[in-house]
Amino acid sequence: MLTLLTGDFMKASRYRHLIGIDVGFANTGIVVFDTKSKKFVYSATVTTKQDKKRSTVVDIYQRIHETMSVLYRLTKQFPTSHIVAEMPTGGGQGAIPLRAMAAATGAIAAFMSCQNLTLNMVTPTQTKRLVKPKGKVSKEEVQEYVEERLSRFDFFYSSDTKAIKEHIADAAAALLACPITAKYFK
């Protein structure tokens, strides 16, 4: 886990919300946990659509802008002490997908820095190791683990769509994989 301490870390602990993010380009999963009520209060997947009429660079910028706008509204609606993001470590096939994921990852880090927020980053491997220490772990296994582990905290999906659920589950798993935030789910 990597922590970027851009704000006053001790001051930030006064806030009551934890935000988990599954960083993506086309789909970014986000969950918000209220530490006072011990319940999840928000879950969604921000889905952006490619516009083939725009140039690649303009399309990447527009899609990142859509996701950052949602994140900005959420950080104002739910003052936070910790944001944990599952950051991609690869997976793109070709230059354009890799550029898009690099831009999404950079945008999240830059947004947190500009907002003076603390960002804790975990890898997809770290979240999968929650389910099984070694070997392959499917998206469904991560979902099952999250649902079982977080059911007493009113964990919910904003939609029953499979693609939406997998990103929300990954965002929640990021909160479980980060030692700083995992303590809230014991």
Secondary structure, DSSP 8 states (H G I E B T S, - for coil): -EEE--S-HHHHTTS-EEEEEE--SSEEEEEEEETTTTEEEEEEEEE----TTS-HHHHHHHHHHHHHHHHHHHHHHS-EEEEEEE-------SHHHHHHHHHHHHHHHHHHHHTT--EEEE-HHHHHHHH-SSS---HHHHHHHHHHHHGGGT---S---HHHHHHHHHHHHHHHHSHHHHGGG-
